Amino acid sequence: MKSVCVYCGSNPGRQEAYSDAARDLARSLVDRNIRLVYGGASVGIMGQVADTVLQLGGQAVGVIPEALVRREVAHKHLTELHVTQSMHERKTLMAELSDGFIALPGGIGTLEELFEIWTWAQLGLHRKPCGLLNIAGYFDSLTTFLDHAVAEQFIKQPHHSMLLVERDPEALLNRFGSYQPPAVTKWVEEDET
């Protein structure tokens, strides 16, 4: 694994634990010589993970749409900064540059990016691991809801298991290293069409 995309908030959140986790993940990435790919901002958890990677001598690649360069305060000291024309182009480039995807605590954009890349994995558009770093129980309600969606038969268990959930970055990256996507040949049964 050479590059990991990190989806996370452009705000720091209420708890210091979120910032601590961003820095811990950054250290784990640098220790493993894994390049950070992220949304390109200098603020919030996004800025903290990038700043820590850079301070430790790692590589940080930002991808940000032109419309958000000023609004999100594009990071000016990255290894690389790609400015795209649209959000769709941003997400596509981030996916192309990455060997796996991790969501730290964040808002609507973080969740949207995570669910899109996980959907692409479900559809077989990529075979890369997707994970949640569940800091201070931030994603507890989400994981409970996903279990409910499985019980209600809207998500198949093999697809649910594609989303790796851990509280520690080392544990999550270890699981990424041994990840094998499930061998699910279809997602709709013939009698469901």
N, C-alpha and C positions, 0 to 999 in steps of 0.2 A: 504494500500500500504506500503510494508516494504522495498523494494529496487527499485531504479530507475537507469537504465543504461543511462549514458550521453556520447554521441558521440561528439567529439570536436577536434579542431586542436592541433597538436603537435608543432605548431608555435603560437606566440601570436597575429599575425595579425597586421595590420597597425594602428588601432584605439584602444585607451585605453578603449573605451566602451566595447570591447569584453572581456577584462580581468575583468572589473567591473561586467559585467553580469555573468561571471563564479563565481566570489565571491558571488554575490547576490543569484545565484541559490544554491550555497553551503550552504549559511545561511538558505535559505528556506528549504532545505533538512534536515538540522540538527534541525531546529525549529520543524519540523514535525516528527522527529525521523525516517527519511527515510535513509537507507543505500545507499551510492554511489557505483555503479558498473561502471567501466570505463576501458579504454585501458591500464592502468598500467604505463604510462610514468610520469617522473618528470618535463618535459619541456612543454613550451607553455601553452595554455589554459588548457590542460589536467592536468598539474602540478598545475596550480593555483586553479582549482576546488578541486582537492584532498587535497592540502595543507590547503585550507580554511576549508574544512570539518574536517580535523584532528585537526587544531588549535582550532576549536570550540567544540571539544570533540566528533565528529561524527565518523562513521565507513566508511572507504574507502577501497573498494575491487578492485584490479587491475587484469586484465587478459591480458597477453602479450605473443606473440609467441617467442620462443627461438631465432629465427633469428633477432628479433627486440630488444632483451634485451639490447644489447650494442648500437645499432643504435639509439633507442629512449630513452635511458638512463632510465632504469626501476627504478621506485620509490622504495627507500629502507626502507621507514618508514610507509608502509600501514598496515591496520588492517589485510589484507590478500593479498598475491600476488600469482596468479596462472600463471605458465609458461606452455604454450601449445606447441605442435609440429607444428601446422599450423595455418594459418589465419582462415580457416574453423572451426577448433576446438575452436579457440578463440571466434568467433562470436556465435557459438552454446552455449558455456559455458556462455557467457555474457547474452544470451537470457534466458537460464535456470535459472540464478541467479536473474533475474529482473522481476518486476511487471509492468514496463512501460519503455518507451524509449524517450529520449529527445536529439535533435540535437542542439548544439550551433554552432556558426560559425566555419568553418573548411574547409578543402580541399577535394580532391578526395576521400580519405578514409572515411571521415565523411559522405559524400553524399552517397557513396556506402553502408555503413553500414545502414544508414537511409532507403534507398530505398529497401534494402534486407529485413529488419525487417517489413517495411510497406507492402511489397509484401507478406510476410508470413501471415500478418494479413488479407490481401485481400483474400488469399487462404484459410483462416480459420485454419491455422496451430497454431495460438494463438489468444487470445481475449484480448490482452493487449493494452493500449493506446500508440500511437506514436505521438510525437509532435515536432514542430520547435519553438525554442526561437529566434524570429526574432529581433535581436539586431541591432540598427542603420540602419535598412532597409537592412541588409545583404542578406536576403532571398527574398526580394521583387520581383526580376526578376524571381526567381524560382516559387514563388506562382503565378505570372502572367502566366508563361509557363504552370503550372498545370491547371489553369483555361482554357487556350487555348486547352490543351489536352482533357479536358472535352467537350468543345465546338465542337471539331473535332471528338468526340465520340470514343476516344481511352481509356479514363478513365470514368467509370460510376460515377455519382455524389455521390452515397452512399459510394463508395470506396474513392473518393476525400475527403469526409467529415470525414473519419477515421483519416486523418492527422490533428491534432489540431495545430493551429498557434496562438501564442500570443507574445507580446513584454515584458511581465512581468512574472517572474517565479512564483509568487504567483497565478496569474490568470491561468497559464498553469497547475499548480499542482491542483488547485481547479477543473478545467475541468477533469483532470485525475481521481480525486476522484469520479466523477459522470459519468464517461465514460461508455457507453453501445455500443458495436459494432452493426453496422446495421444488420438487419435481411435480408441479401441478400442470397438467396438460390442457385443462379447460377450466373456465370459471363459471360457466353456465351449463347446466345439465341439458341433454337433448330434450327431455320432457318439459323443460322450463321455457323453450323457445316457441 
